[in-house]
Amino acid sequence: MHRIALPEWAVARGRPVHALSQLDPARTAFVGIDMQCAFTSAGQVFANPHALDILDNVNRLARACRVAGGSVWWTRQTVDDHDPRHADPHWLRLAGDASVATAKAALRAGSDGHALHPGIKVRPGDAVIDKFRYSAFLPGFCDLHTRLQETGVDTLVIAGTLTNCCCESSARDAFMLGYRVLFAADATAAVSDEEHNAALLNLAVMFADVRRTDDIVALLAR
């Protein structure tokens, strides 16, 4: 598990804007970002032990949101070279490094890496959606925002991997679209503690209420 080191000054600076003391579960959605085998399973291209460490907390948050009456959404980072609307930028398609090709292959639909980790407890009523860029809220590359707006959601609980990439990108864009964001410090994972804590600091100051899983579960149950 990550050694979380979030300075109190960062929390204090962001608290007047981001701190949540109550929420409406019916208008709250849990978003589990990219808990796929590519990021969580040993031997996969992006795997790291921190991603396995958070499985229980990710499932706890999803369960708490369901019990409270909120919705649960799971995203999958997806590579699609065939649909020009979703394809990588031209410069990336030309990248010759073998690691780029390996990474892209792991995230194509149907590959072992693209699937959600078998330890993720997807339940009837949950939604599993593909996204084609880091952020789940980037127009044209994921329809999550449109679908959430149709159900009146205004508050998000974000967990998953990687903290400083897809999770942070999604939280930033969601905040700018008008959502209140709860970001789970111990249910997100990066490659290193340094990257994880740097992302938490930026988010706490500017974009989200950064909390631990126990706090978020209690808030949902309140």
Residue pairs with C-beta under 8 A, 6 or more apart in sequence:
1 50
1 53
1 54
1 186
2 50
2 53
2 186
2 189
2 190
2 193
2 196
2 197
3 193
4 185
4 186
4 196
4 197
4 200
4 212
5 193
5 197
6 185
6 197
6 200
6 201
6 204
6 210
7 201
10 201
10 204
10 205
11 204
11 210
13 204
13 205
14 204
14 205
14 206
14 207
14 208
14 209
14 210
18 180
18 181
18 204
18 207
18 208
18 209
19 209
20 155
20 180
20 182
20 209
20 219
22 219
22 222
23 155
23 180
23 182
23 219
23 220
24 154
24 155
25 65
25 68
25 69
25 70
25 220
26 69
26 70
26 152
27 70
27 152
27 153
27 154
27 155
28 65
28 68
28 70
28 71
28 153
28 155
28 156
28 157
28 220
29 65
29 70
29 71
29 72
29 73
29 148
29 151
29 153
29 155
29 156
29 157
30 61
30 62
30 64
30 65
30 66
30 70
30 71
30 72
30 73
30 156
30 157
30 159
31 73
31 75
31 136
31 144
31 156
31 157
31 158
31 159
31 160
31 170
32 58
32 61
32 62
32 72
32 73
32 74
32 75
32 120
32 159
32 160
33 75
33 136
33 158
33 159
33 160
33 161
33 166
33 167
33 170
33 188
34 75
34 76
34 77
34 160
34 161
34 162
34 166
35 51
35 55
35 58
35 74
35 116
35 117
35 120
35 160
35 161
36 76
36 77
36 107
36 113
36 114
36 115
36 116
36 117
37 44
37 112
37 113
37 114
37 115
37 116
37 117
38 44
38 45
38 46
38 47
38 77
38 106
38 107
38 111
38 113
38 114
39 46
39 47
39 48
39 51
39 161
39 162
39 189
40 47
40 51
40 52
40 55
40 117
40 119
40 161
41 47
41 112
41 113
41 117
44 106
44 112
44 113
45 99
45 102
45 103
45 106
45 113
46 103
46 106
46 113
46 162
48 189
48 190
48 191
50 161
50 189
50 190
50 191
50 196
51 161
51 162
51 189
53 189
54 159
54 160
54 161
54 186
54 187
54 188
54 189
55 117
55 119
55 120
57 159
57 184
57 186
57 187
57 213
58 120
58 159
58 160
58 184
58 187
59 119
59 120
59 121
60 187
60 213
60 217
61 157
61 159
61 184
61 187
61 213
61 216
61 217
62 72
62 121
62 123
62 126
63 121
64 216
64 217
64 220
64 221
65 71
65 72
65 157
65 220
66 72
66 123
66 125
66 126
67 220
67 221
68 220
68 221
70 157
70 220
71 125
71 127
71 148
71 151
71 153
72 123
72 125
72 126
72 127
73 126
73 127
73 128
73 129
73 144
73 148
74 116
74 120
74 122
74 126
74 127
74 128
74 129
75 128
75 129
75 130
75 131
75 136
75 142
75 144
75 160
75 166
75 170
76 114
76 115
76 116
76 128
76 129
76 130
76 131
77 107
77 131
77 134
77 166
78 86
78 107
78 108
78 109
78 114
78 130
78 131
78 132
79 88
79 104
79 105
79 107
79 108
79 132
80 86
80 87
80 108
80 109
80 132
81 87
81 88
81 93
81 104
85 140
86 132
86 141
87 93
88 104
92 100
105 111
105 113
106 112
106 113
106 114
107 113
107 114
108 114
109 130
116 122
116 128
122 128
127 147
129 136
129 142
129 143
129 144
129 147
130 142
131 138
131 141
131 142
131 144
131 166
132 141
132 142
133 141
133 142
133 169
134 165
134 166
134 169
134 170
135 141
135 142
135 166
135 169
135 170
135 172
135 173
136 142
136 144
136 166
136 170
136 173
136 174
137 144
137 145
137 170
137 173
137 174
137 177
138 169
138 173
139 145
145 174
145 177
148 179
153 179
154 178
154 179
154 180
155 179
155 180
155 181
155 182
156 171
156 174
156 179
156 180
156 181
156 182
157 182
157 184
157 216
157 220
158 167
158 170
158 171
158 174
158 181
158 182
158 183
158 184
158 188
158 208
159 167
159 184
159 187
159 188
160 166
160 167
160 187
160 188
160 189
161 167
161 188
161 189
161 190
162 188
162 189
162 190
162 191
162 195
163 188
163 189
163 190
163 195
163 196
163 199
163 200
164 190
164 195
164 196
164 198
164 199
165 190
167 183
167 188
167 199
168 199
168 202
168 203
171 181
171 183
171 203
171 207
171 208
172 203
172 206
172 207
174 181
175 181
175 206
175 207
175 208
180 209
181 203
181 207
181 208
181 209
182 208
182 209
182 211
182 216
182 219
183 200
183 203
183 204
183 207
183 208
183 209
183 210
183 211
184 211
184 212
184 213
184 216
185 200
185 210
185 211
185 212
186 212
186 213
187 213
188 196
188 199
189 196
190 196
190 199
200 210
203 210
204 210
211 219
